Amino acid sequence: MSIENEKPFVKRDESVYSREVQHIDNVPSSVKLANPLTGIPHDQVMEDASAFAKSHGLGHLEQEFRKGALVSQDPAAFESLTQLDEADKNVLRRELTHRWAQPVQLYYLVIMCSLSAAVQGMDESVINGANLFFPDQLGIPQSGPDASNNQWLLGLVNGAPYLCCGVISCWLSAPMNKYFGRRGTIFIAAFVSFVTCIWQGLTNTWWHLFIARLVLGFGIGPKSSTVPVYAAECAPPAIRGALVMMWQMWTAFGIMFGTVMSLAFFNVHDTHNVHGLNWRLMLGSAGVPALIIMSQVYLCPESPRWLIGKGRYDKAFESLMRLRKSPLQAARDLYYIHVLLEAEKEIQGSRNLFLELFTVPRNRRATLASSIVMFMQQFCGINVIAYYSSNIFSQAHFTNTQALIASWGYGMINWVFAFPAVWTIDTFGRRNLLLVSFPLMAIFLLLTGFAFYIPEEGHARIAVVALGIYLFAMAYSPGEGPVPFTYSAEAFPLYVRDVGMGLATSVLWFFNFVVAFTFPRLLGAFQPQGAFGWYAAWNVIGFVLVLLFLPETKALSLEELDQVFSVPTHVHAAYQLKALPHNIRKHIFRMDVEPLPPLYEHEGAVGEKYYAPGGSGHA
């Protein structure tokens, strides 16, 4: 529904535009962070690089750093650099033309990050199958005289990890990364996940299970904040965006695999001294991949950016040599990360970056937009199905085995339909994906809810309930699935990106808890028809929020991002309200309509563009 890139370009009156769009003072800072080497003469760049290499124990690589510094000043112009020989240029050409031709060590790191995401998904979904068994055994049955109170308790137990993530553990990520590094934080988080998964299987009261799952949040929160950052800091720019997508994709795979574990242990019988062995094994199974991560993470190189931040430049170069194909690439990236960190320190000074998320208008609009997509990822209803699909299918009179098989089908669809987003997120756009998927999700949730009005006789209710949930997953996976993390990672200026992502992640996990906590009672009070109607309504609200408050961010330079988020909120909302009927007539009814004047002026901009640099934190 967005027309930011619509042709033909109709230029508006400059005075009108300048009255509507007020740019903020930190744009020069963003440009400086985009590339601190811009505008420095080549001779000075090489002299600075030589001094850097000698002062940090890398003098034997002086020539590589001189050439690497020149390349990092303008990566696209390496062909014109006479200081590079043909072998150097061939390395850089191949980097562009064969972007997936990377060292084995990098792919080893990618596998570890993907496994971390899968553990995340399993942590979220193994509770799904266990919900069929443990409430009765732990004294909180979901029917009977105390059903209302017990439904709240079930929600509290299921949502406990995400309460911890939203309130405490996500905020521990920064100090943990500071003191233990990226690998150390991932190791500690995986260790906590492993121990608490086993602990869950040893509990005998609902409150004991609640405590175990609350502590599990200390494994989920820091891991979810650290792994995407670690992957982004180690990956070369050409594949960094794809790696950010991998987090959501393999989290979906973990959700699917969690239901596989539920099916695998479903028919395990109790022993003479263990009651409820099947659900205990389900909850404990998520600990096995965490154990694999613990054994693997220290075989991967540490983040070069973290090592540089600690002044360990020699180790940072060794790390980059394991992650790049040549010393030239390693020297280029090391020197660039160094100058970028120095520029960040100069810009940050003693400013309160958290407060600037709200006091600086450009940051405030990015905070609003990222909070909307993170909040709506939970309130679109997806995790209701992730946690409670077995219960939902049981209410549709599936057998327990059929309910778990149907839940596995949902998990598989959720994973498979995440693949198209790898292509569509940068072509169709983040905003457009959401504007298309929210109405579809609302329709499919209503279909699922109204299916419970179908008489129980026969298989019609079962078929329509499963169809509605599967269609909902198909609409969710390429839209609200990958967009929130990708959007939040690019919406903030570089100097507040880590703080902004921390806040966005906290919003995500807190409302994850709210959904998990409230749904059992919601299902009991509203019945399935009302519960699904509730979340369908939230998808309609999500459509309106995205339409009014979410600018498009795909393929924009840093100045363009600053321009987009500098448009006053009321101006953006008013423009999109006018654009909505125009776009419906044009794109749905295929009518020939006059183009609207653009809201932004990127296409008429003159001057250099600066794009988000490599190795600088979030992709």
Residue pairs with C-beta under 8 A, 6 or more apart in sequence:
1 431
1 432
1 435
1 547
1 576
1 579
1 580
1 583
1 587
2 429
2 431
2 432
2 435
2 552
2 576
2 579
3 579
3 582
3 583
3 595
3 596
3 598
4 551
4 552
4 598
4 599
4 600
4 602
5 603
6 595
6 596
6 598
7 595
8 595
9 598
9 603
9 604
10 595
10 596
10 597
10 598
11 597
11 601
11 604
12 597
12 598
12 601
17 601
20 567
20 568
20 571
21 563
21 566
21 567
21 568
21 571
22 361
22 566
22 568
23 562
23 563
23 566
24 360
24 361
24 362
24 562
24 566
26 360
26 362
26 493
26 495
26 562
27 559
27 562
27 566
29 347
29 493
29 495
30 493
30 494
30 495
30 558
30 559
30 561
30 562
30 610
31 38
31 558
31 559
31 610
32 343
32 347
33 340
33 343
33 344
33 347
33 493
33 494
33 495
33 558
33 613
33 616
34 494
34 557
34 558
34 610
34 611
34 612
34 613
35 72
35 73
35 610
35 613
36 339
36 340
36 342
36 343
37 45
37 69
37 72
37 73
37 336
37 339
38 73
38 74
38 608
38 610
40 48
40 73
42 70
42 73
42 83
45 69
45 70
45 73
46 66
46 69
46 70
46 83
48 69
49 62
49 65
49 66
49 68
49 69
49 335
50 62
50 65
50 66
52 58
52 65
52 69
52 335
52 338
53 59
53 61
53 62
53 65
54 62
56 313
56 314
57 313
57 314
58 65
58 313
58 314
58 317
61 317
61 327
61 331
64 327
64 328
64 330
64 331
65 331
65 334
65 335
66 83
67 81
67 83
67 84
67 88
67 328
67 331
67 332
68 328
68 329
68 330
68 331
68 332
68 333
68 334
68 335
68 336
69 331
69 332
69 335
69 336
70 81
70 83
70 84
71 78
71 81
71 84
71 92
71 328
71 332
72 332
72 333
72 335
72 336
72 339
78 84
78 88
78 89
78 92
79 89
84 92
88 328
91 325
91 326
91 328
91 329
92 328
92 329
94 101
94 325
95 236
95 238
95 325
95 329
96 238
99 236
99 238
99 239
100 239
101 325
102 236
102 239
102 323
102 325
103 322
103 323
103 324
103 325
105 300
105 301
105 322
105 323
106 234
106 235
106 236
106 322
106 323
108 299
108 300
109 231
109 234
109 300
109 301
109 323
110 231
110 235
110 243
110 246
112 293
112 296
112 297
112 300
113 227
113 228
113 230
113 231
113 243
113 246
113 247
114 246
114 250
114 253
115 250
115 289
115 292
115 293
115 296
116 186
116 190
116 223
116 227
116 293
117 227
117 246
117 247
117 248
117 249
117 250
117 251
117 253
117 254
118 250
118 251
118 253
118 254
118 257
118 289
119 190
119 193
119 223
119 254
119 286
119 289
119 290
119 293
120 220
120 223
120 224
120 251
120 254
121 250
121 251
121 252
121 253
121 254
121 255
121 256
121 257
121 258
122 254
122 255
122 257
122 258
122 261
122 285
122 286
122 289
123 161
123 193
123 197
123 216
123 219
123 220
123 254
123 258
123 286
124 251
124 254
124 255
124 258
124 383
124 386
124 387
125 254
125 255
125 256
125 257
125 258
125 259
125 262
125 386
125 387
125 411
126 258
126 261
126 262
126 282
126 283
126 285
126 286
127 158
127 213
127 283
127 387
128 258
128 259
128 262
128 386
128 387
128 388
128 389
128 390
128 407
129 258
129 259
129 261
129 262
129 263
129 265
129 266
129 279
129 282
129 390
129 404
129 407
130 262
130 279
130 282
130 283
131 154
131 158
131 387
131 388
131 390
131 391
132 279
132 390
132 391
132 394
132 400
132 403
132 404
133 276
133 278
133 279
134 209
134 276
134 279
135 141
135 142
135 150
135 154
135 206
137 275
137 276
137 279
138 203
138 204
138 205
138 206
138 209
139 205
139 206
140 150
140 153
140 154
140 157
140 206
141 147
141 150
142 150
142 151
142 154
142 391
142 520
142 524
144 150
147 524
148 521
148 524
148 525
151 520
151 521
151 523
151 524
152 517
152 520
152 521
153 206
154 520
155 516
155 517
155 518
155 519
155 520
155 521
156 210
156 517
157 206
157 209
157 210
157 213
158 213
158 387
158 388
158 516
158 517
158 520
159 512
159 513
159 514
159 515
159 516
159 517
160 210
160 211
160 213
160 214
160 216
160 217
160 513
161 213
161 214
161 216
161 217
161 220
162 217
162 220
162 509
162 510
162 512
162 513
162 516
163 214
163 217
163 510
163 513
163 517
164 214
164 215
164 216
164 217
164 218
164 220
164 221
165 217
165 220
165 221
165 224
165 506
165 509
165 510
165 512
165 513
166 506
166 507
166 508
166 509
166 510
166 511
166 512
166 513
167 510
168 217
168 218
168 221
169 217
169 218
169 220
169 221
169 222
170 221
170 222
170 224
170 225
170 502
170 505
170 506
170 509
171 502
171 506
172 218
172 221
172 222
173 185
173 221
173 222
173 225
173 226
173 502
174 498
174 502
176 184
176 185
176 188
176 222
176 226
177 185
177 226
177 229
177 306
180 187
180 188
181 302
181 303
181 306
182 226
182 229
182 230
182 233
182 302
182 303
182 306
183 230
183 297
183 298
183 300
183 302
183 303
185 222
185 223
185 226
186 223
186 226
186 227
186 230
186 293
186 297
187 293
187 294
187 297
187 298
188 222
189 218
189 219
189 220
189 221
189 222
189 223
189 226
190 219
190 223
190 290
190 291
190 293
190 294
190 297
191 219
191 290
191 294
192 215
192 216
192 218
192 219
193 216
193 219
193 220
193 223
193 286
193 287
193 290
194 219
194 287
194 290
194 291
194 294
195 287
196 212
196 213
196 215
196 216
196 218
196 219
196 287
197 216
197 283
197 284
197 285
197 286
197 287
197 290
198 284
198 287
199 212
199 215
200 209
200 212
200 213
200 216
200 280
200 283
200 284
201 280
201 281
201 283
201 284
202 280
203 209
203 212
217 509
219 290
220 509
221 505
221 509
224 505
224 509
225 501
225 502
225 505
227 247
228 243
228 244
228 247
228 485
228 489
228 618
228 619
229 303
229 498
229 501
229 617
229 618
230 303
231 240
231 243
231 244
231 246
231 247
232 240
232 243
232 244
232 489
232 615
232 617
232 618
232 619
233 303
233 304
233 305
233 306
233 615
233 616
233 617
234 301
234 303
234 304
234 319
234 323
235 243
235 323
235 619
236 323
236 324
236 329
236 333
236 614
237 613
237 614
240 614
240 619
241 426
241 486
241 619
242 422
243 619
244 485
244 486
244 489
244 618
244 619
245 421
245 422
245 425
245 482
245 486
247 485
248 418
248 481
248 482
248 485
249 415
249 418
249 419
249 422
249 482
252 411
252 414
252 415
252 418
252 477
252 481
253 415
254 289
255 386
255 411
255 414
255 415
256 408
256 411
256 412
256 414
256 415
257 411
258 285
258 286
258 411
259 404
259 407
259 408
259 410
259 411
260 408
260 411
261 281
261 282
261 285
261 286
262 282
262 390
262 404
262 407
262 408
263 401
263 404
263 405
263 408
264 285
265 278
265 279
265 281
265 282
265 285
266 278
266 400
266 401
266 404
267 278
268 277
268 278
268 281
269 277
269 278
270 276
270 277
270 278
271 277
274 280
301 318
301 319
301 320
301 322
301 323
302 315
302 319
303 319
304 316
304 317
304 319
304 320
304 323
304 333
304 334
304 337
304 615
305 316
305 337
305 341
305 615
305 616
305 617
307 313
307 315
307 316
307 319
308 316
308 334
308 337
308 338
308 341
309 341
313 334
313 338
316 334
316 337
317 330
317 331
317 334
320 329
320 330
320 333
320 334
321 327
321 330
323 330
324 330
324 333
333 614
333 615
336 613
336 614
336 615
337 615
337 616
340 613
340 615
340 616
344 494
344 495
347 495
348 495
353 495
353 496
353 499
354 499
354 503
356 363
356 496
357 363
357 364
357 366
357 367
357 492
357 496
357 499
357 500
357 503
358 364
358 367
361 566
361 568
362 493
362 562
362 565
362 566
363 492
363 493
363 496
363 500
363 565
365 549
365 551
365 565
365 566
365 567
365 569
366 491
366 492
366 493
366 500
366 565
367 492
367 500
367 503
367 504
368 549
368 569
369 487
369 491
369 549
369 550
369 551
369 565
370 484
370 487
370 488
370 491
370 492
370 500
370 503
370 504
371 503
371 504
371 507
372 542
372 545
372 546
372 549
372 550
373 434
373 480
373 483
373 484
373 487
373 488
373 546
373 550
374 484
374 488
374 504
374 505
374 507
374 508
374 511
375 507
375 508
375 511
376 438
376 480
376 484
376 538
376 539
376 542
376 545
376 546
377 480
377 481
377 484
377 508
378 508
378 511
378 512
378 514
378 515
379 511
379 515
379 535
379 538
379 542
380 438
380 441
380 476
380 480
380 535
380 538
380 539
380 542
381 441
381 445
381 472
381 515
381 532
381 535
381 536
381 538
381 539
382 414
382 472
382 473
382 476
382 480
382 481
383 512
383 515
383 516
384 515
384 519
384 531
384 535
385 392
385 410
385 469
385 472
385 473
387 516
387 519
388 519
388 520
388 523
389 403
389 406
389 407
389 410
389 469
390 400
390 403
390 404
390 407
391 403
391 520
391 523
392 465
392 469
392 523
392 528
393 402
393 403
393 406
393 407
393 465
393 466
394 400
394 403
395 452
395 523
395 528
396 451
396 452
396 461
396 462
396 465
396 528
397 456
397 461
397 462
398 406
398 462
402 462
406 466
406 469
409 466
409 470
410 469
410 470
410 473
413 470
413 473
413 474
413 477
414 473
414 476
414 477
414 481
415 477
416 477
417 473
417 474
417 476
417 477
417 478
418 477
418 478
418 481
418 482
420 477
420 478
421 433
421 477
421 478
421 479
421 481
421 482
421 483
424 433
424 478
425 433
425 478
425 482
425 483
425 486
425 554
426 554
426 555
427 554
429 552
429 554
430 483
430 486
430 487
430 550
430 552
430 553
430 554
431 546
431 550
431 551
431 552
431 553
432 552
433 478
433 479
433 483
434 479
434 480
434 483
434 542
434 543
434 546
434 550
435 543
435 546
435 547
436 479
437 475
437 476
437 478
437 479
437 480
438 479
438 480
438 539
438 540
438 542
438 543
438 546
439 539
439 540
439 543
440 471
440 475
441 472
441 475
441 476
441 479
441 480
441 536
441 539
442 536
442 537
442 539
442 540
442 543
443 536
444 468
444 469
444 471
444 472
444 475
445 468
445 472
445 532
445 533
445 535
445 536
445 539
446 532
446 533
446 536
447 464
447 467
447 468
447 471
448 464
448 465
448 468
448 469
448 472
448 528
448 532
449 468
449 528
449 529
449 530
449 531
449 532
449 533
449 536
450 529
451 461
451 464
451 465
451 468
452 461
452 465
452 527
452 528
452 529
453 529
454 460
454 461
454 464
455 461
480 542
484 504
484 508
486 619
487 550
487 553
488 500
488 501
488 504
488 505
489 497
489 501
489 618
489 619
490 553
490 561
490 612
490 618
490 619
491 500
491 553
491 561
491 565
492 499
492 500
492 501
493 558
493 561
493 562
494 558
494 612
494 613
494 616
494 617
497 617
497 618
498 617
498 618
501 618
519 531
522 530
522 531
522 534
523 531
526 533
526 534
547 576
547 577
547 580
548 572
548 573
548 576
548 577
549 569
549 572
549 573
551 564
551 565
551 567
551 572
552 564
553 561
553 564
556 564
556 602
557 602
557 609
557 610
557 611
558 609
558 610
558 611
558 612
559 605
559 607
559 609
559 610
560 600
560 602
560 605
560 609
563 600
563 601
563 602
564 600
567 599
567 600
571 599
572 599
575 599
578 596
579 596
582 593
582 596
585 591
585 593
586 593
612 619
